[in-house]
Amino acid sequence: MSNAVDRPLVVVVEDDDTIGRLLERALRSNGYRAQWYPTGTAGLAGARRDRADVVLLDLGLPDLDGTELARRLRSELPDLLLVILTARSDEIDIVSGLDAGADDYLVKPFSLTVLLARIRAHLRRSPTPATTGMIALGDLTIDTAARRCTIAGDDLILRTKEYELLETLALNAGSAISRDDLMAKVWDINWFGSTKTLDVTIASLRHRLSSRAAVPTITTLRGHGYRLDPPDQEAC
């Protein structure tokens, strides 16, 4: 049997006492080490000190801006699984959270069963073995071994899931990929819950590519999924 210290540590940063204590108890009863903090300052200190594996972060904190805290957590703990818990359902707020470094988000009120399933899905997701090679699509170049993207020689800075999504689409450029296949390849083969994370990540990726001329475009295939079209190809 694994020692308690081997179990993932989940830090909950949530200013609502009822939600914070509920999450702490539920996580512990499901085999995690868990610690709840009601402020961003305390949560950052605790996550940093104890090297948290997972942080569940409420954006509406009394002392720190949740999006800025997400950036600091991502900068200081690059391997952290960061999940935003938010009452803000507007896409711009969700995109801001993902841009700040979050891996996923849940909009309140959310199901505890879904939250636990999402955490399990992320934690069992092992990095895809790196393929070795270069993908060139117009001015966009992807070095799959280095996990580096450039546009006309300039680095394109992407979040982890943005990079993995772009690489998956680029490896199949010109071909349709279903939503289910993208969720399985980029998130988890046994993903449970909404796939809106995919849509938000696609939107963010499109925004990063939108001001560039000779780069691929992401085409939505309604009822199916997405396709990455090379810059010299007319989308249909």
N, C-alpha and C positions, 0 to 999 in steps of 0.2 A: 504493500500500500504506500502511496506517495505521502511524504511528509506534508504538513500543512503549508510550509513555506513554498512547496512546489506548485501549489494551486495558484491560478491567476489572481492577482490583486486588482480589484475593481474599486476605483475611487469615484464616489458620487458627489458632484458639486451641484447642490440644489438648495435654494433658500426656503422652500416650503417644507416645514417640519414634517407634515404628514407624509408627503411624497418621499422625502429623504429617508425617513425611518422605515417606510414600507419597502423601498428599494434595497436598503441595507439588509433588512431581515430576509427578503426574498432571495437576494444573491447568496447570502450565507447558507440558507437552507438548500440551495442548489449547488453547493460545493465550492463556491468561490470564497476567497478572503475579500472582505468588503469594508470600506470606511466611508462614512458620510461626513461632508463638510458643508455648512450652511452659507459660506462666503467664498468668493473667488480667491481671495488672498490665502485663506486657510487651505483651500483645495489645491492651489498651485504648490504651496509649501509641502503639503502631504504627499502629493503625487511625485514631486521632485525628490523628497527625502526617502520615500519608500520604493521608488522606481516602479510606479504603477504600470500594470500591463494594459489596463483599460480605464478610460475616464468617461463617465456619463456626465455631460455638461449641460446645465440649464443656461440658456442665453440671457435670461432676465435676472441678473444678480444685483444685489444692493450696492456692492462696492466696486466692482470691475465690469467693464464691458465684456460680455461673453465672447464676442468675436475676437477681440484683442487677446483674451485669455486663451482662446483656441490657438492663435498664432504662437503665443509664448510656449504653450504645452508642446506644439508640434516642433518648434525650434529646439527646445531643450530635451525632448524625449521623442526622437524621430521614429522609433519603432512602436510607439504607443498606438493602441486602437482607440480612436477618439470618436464618440457617438454624441451628437447633439440632441438634446431633448428641448423642444421649443413649443410654445403656444402660438408662435408666428407661422402661419401657413402660406404666406405670400412667397412666391418663387424667388423673388429677389433676396429675401432674408435667408432662405435655404441655400441659395447659391453663394451668398456671402459667407455663410458658415462653412460650406465645402471649400471655398477658396481659401479660407483661413487655415485649412488643414484637416478638417473633419473627414472621417472615412464614411460616415453614414449619419442619418438623422431620423428622429421619430417626432411626429407632431402630437402634442397633447390634446385630448386624452388618448393614451395608447394602451394596448393590451400588454400586460406583463408577460404573457406567453409568447407574444411576438418579440418583445424585447429580448427575452432569454434566448429565443431561437436565433435571432440576429447575432447576438454575441457569440453563440456557439458556432454559427456559420463563419463568422469572421475569424475566430480563433483557430478553427481547424483548416482554414484556407492556407495552404503552404504556397510559397512563392513558386511560380511556374519556372521550370528550368529554362535558363536563358538560351534562346536560339542564337546562333552566331552568324552575323551578316549585316548588311546594310540594305535598307529599303529606301529607294529614291522615288519620290512622286512630285514632279515639278521641282520647286525650290525646297520642298520638305524632304529632309533626310532623317532616317531613324536608324541609330546604331543599336541593334537589339542586344548586343553583348554588354555594352556600357549603359543601356537604358537611357540614352541621350537623344534628344531631338534638336535639330537645327533647321532654321529657315534662312536660306541664302547665307549660310555660315554663322548666323546669330543663334545663340541658344534660345530654345523655346522652353520656358520653365513650366512644368506640369506637375500637378498632384499625382500621387501614386496611381489612383484609379483612372485618372485622365490618361496617364501614359499607357497603362495596360489596355484601356479601351481603344486608344488610338492605334497601338501596335496590333491588336487583334483585328481591327478593321483594315489596317494597312496590309497585313499579311494576306488578306482576302479582298484586296482592292478590286472594285468592279463587280463583286459578288454580293448578293443579298445575304444578310445574317439575321436570323430570327432573334427576337427579344430573349426567348428562353436560352438560346445558345450563348448570347452575350452575357446574360446573368451567370450561366454556368461557368464560362471561361474566365470572366473578370471578377465575379464575386464568389459564388460557390455553387457547386453542382446540385446541392440540396437546399438551395435558397428558399426561405420561407417568408412570405409576406409580400408587401407591395413592391413593384418594380419601378416606382417613380424615381428611385435613386438613379436608375439608368437614364431616365429622361433628363433629370437635372444635370447629371454629369455630361450628357451629350450637349445640352444647352451651353454649359460652361466651356466645353471643348470648342464648340462652334464659335463662341465669342472670342476665344484666344486665336482662332484662325481667321476671323472675319475680315480683319483689316489687311490681310496679306493677299497679293494678287495671284501668284503662280503656286497655289497650294490646293490640295484636294478639298472637296466639299462633302459634307455628310448629308445624304439624302434620306428622308424619312419614307419608309414604305408602310403605308397605313395598313393596320391589321397584321403586319408581319414583323418588321424590325427596321434595320438601317443598312445603308450601303455607302462605302467610301468611293467617291468618283474622282479619278485623277483629274488634274486641272485642265487637260486638253480634251476631256470627254464630256459631251453633252448629257446632262441628266435627263431621264425620261420620267 
